[in-house]
């Protein structure tokens, strides 16, 4: 079992640069930097669970899996390009995004989230 709380130190994270061509990243504002860790699943599996952190800035990407996420700390606005809908997220907020969804992450305060993603074709 793994418990994630906003008050816990989350441990070491690896740099996750915005370079994956499948995600088609576009930096919209600032110089955001992402880092993360896979705690379960990942390569060779159809699901993965982990931590993702991003510094302030804005980046547009295509989501690579169906993902359920909960914000542990920080604040952002997530905008879905298909519907135009924007959602403000902060600590304790949970959101679901779909594989293939084109979104903009506008990170106002360094953001840390825990996530569970699933992709039928695997990671």
CORVENZI-V93870 format. One record per backbone hydrogen bond with DSSP energy under -0.5 kcal/mol. CO is the residue of the C=O (numbers start at 1). NH is the residue of the N-H. E is the energy in kcal/mol with one decimal. If there is no record, write none. Layout:
CO_NH_E / CO_NH_E
This chain:
3_5_-0.5 / 5_8_-1.3 / 14_36_-2.3 / 17_19_-2.1 / 17_20_-0.5 / 20_23_-1.1 / 20_24_-0.8 / 20_25_-0.5 / 23_62_-2.2 / 26_28_-0.6 / 26_60_-2.9 / 29_32_-0.5 / 29_58_-2.5 / 33_55_-2.1 / 34_16_-2.6 / 35_53_-3.1 / 36_14_-2.9 / 37_39_-0.6 / 37_51_-2.0 / 40_49_-2.4 / 42_45_-2.5 / 42_123_-0.6 / 45_123_-2.3 / 46_119_-2.6 / 47_42_-2.4 / 48_117_-3.0 / 49_39_-3.0 / 49_40_-1.6 / 50_115_-2.4 / 51_37_-2.1 / 52_113_-2.9 / 53_35_-2.4 / 54_111_-2.8 / 57_107_-2.9 / 58_28_-2.5 / 58_29_-1.7 / 59_105_-3.1 / 60_26_-2.0 / 61_63_-0.5 / 61_103_-2.8 / 63_100_-3.3 / 66_118_-2.6 / 67_69_-0.5 / 67_97_-2.5 / 68_116_-2.4 / 69_95_-2.2 / 70_114_-2.4 / 71_92_-3.2 / 73_112_-2.5 / 75_108_-1.7 / 75_109_-2.0 / 76_89_-3.2 / 77_79_-0.5 / 77_106_-2.8 / 78_87_-2.3 / 79_81_-0.6 / 79_104_-2.1 / 80_84_-2.4 / 85_80_-2.8 / 87_78_-2.7 / 89_76_-2.0 / 90_93_-2.5 / 93_71_-2.7 / 95_69_-2.7 / 97_67_-2.7 / 98_101_-2.0 / 101_63_-3.0 / 101_103_-0.6 / 102_81_-3.0 / 102_82_-0.5 / 103_61_-2.7 / 104_79_-2.2 / 104_106_-0.8 / 105_59_-2.0 / 105_107_-0.9 / 106_77_-2.1 / 106_108_-0.7 / 107_57_-2.0 / 109_75_-1.0 / 111_54_-2.3 / 112_72_-3.0 / 112_73_-1.6 / 113_52_-2.6 / 114_70_-2.3 / 115_50_-2.0 / 116_68_-2.7 / 117_48_-2.2 / 118_66_-2.2 / 119_122_-2.2
